[in-house]
Amino acid sequence: MNTHISTMRYALEIATLSRLLDEKERHIQMLQDTIAIKDEQLATMVTCAKELGDRQAAADAVGIPRIAA
């Protein structure tokens, strides 16, 4: 009887650890998705900043007043 209880206890512990591992994997995937979104947003911001800088440099070169941000 004691062996059966220990086996059941280990089975329950394994099930609990498996569930926790699944939760951690979902959390990691969520973080990876968030990082991908943030990377895309950052790339868009960099592109916009470069374009604005290029426009401002062109405006400065021909004497056009500063472009409002």
C-alpha positions as MATLAB code, in Angstrom:
seq = 'MNTHISTMRYALEIATLSRLLDEKERHIQMLQDTIAIKDEQLATMVTCAKELGDRQAAADAVGIPRIAA';
ca = [
       0.000    0.000    0.000;
       2.831    2.391    0.842;
       4.393    1.841   -2.595;
       1.103    2.629   -4.285;
       0.803    5.918   -2.362;
       4.362    6.901   -3.297;
       3.699    6.057   -6.944;
       0.537    8.155   -6.933;
       2.367   11.018   -5.224;
       5.094   10.924   -7.895;
       2.484   10.759  -10.658;
       0.749   13.822   -9.227;
       4.059   15.675   -8.933;
       4.943   14.815  -12.541;
       1.537   16.032  -13.723;
       1.961   19.277  -11.790;
       5.456   19.860  -13.174;
       4.223   19.090  -16.683;
       1.446   21.665  -16.329;
       3.904   24.249  -15.026;
       6.253   23.536  -17.920;
       3.402   24.037  -20.397;
       2.555   27.360  -18.750;
       6.198   28.467  -18.952;
       6.377   27.472  -22.622;
       3.233   29.514  -23.360;
       4.716   32.452  -21.474;
       7.988   32.187  -23.417;
       6.044   32.110  -26.696;
       4.074   35.172  -25.624;
       7.317   36.999  -24.808;
       8.833   35.994  -28.154;
       5.743   37.318  -29.940;
       5.929   40.567  -27.973;
       9.618   40.965  -28.813;
       8.881   40.398  -32.521;
       6.159   43.076  -32.419;
       8.450   45.515  -30.611;
      11.256   44.831  -33.118;
       8.881   45.604  -35.969;
       7.717   48.797  -34.268;
      11.315   49.851  -33.684;
      12.252   49.174  -37.314;
       9.298   51.303  -38.435;
      10.335   54.118  -36.090;
      13.928   53.985  -37.360;
      12.736   54.120  -40.961;
      10.487   57.089  -40.190;
      13.255   58.884  -38.304;
      15.687   58.361  -41.182;
      13.103   59.614  -43.673;
      12.392   62.664  -41.529;
      16.146   63.281  -41.180;
      16.609   62.964  -44.946;
      13.773   65.416  -45.555;
      15.213   67.825  -43.021;
      18.701   67.581  -44.542;
      17.240   68.259  -47.990;
      15.231   71.189  -46.645;
      18.329   72.596  -44.922;
      20.348   72.237  -48.132;
      17.932   74.392  -50.116;
      17.189   76.846  -47.320;
      13.661   75.731  -46.398;
      12.764   76.499  -42.764;
      12.792   73.628  -40.242;
      10.126   70.990  -40.621;
       7.905   70.829  -37.533;
       8.061   67.452  -35.785;
];
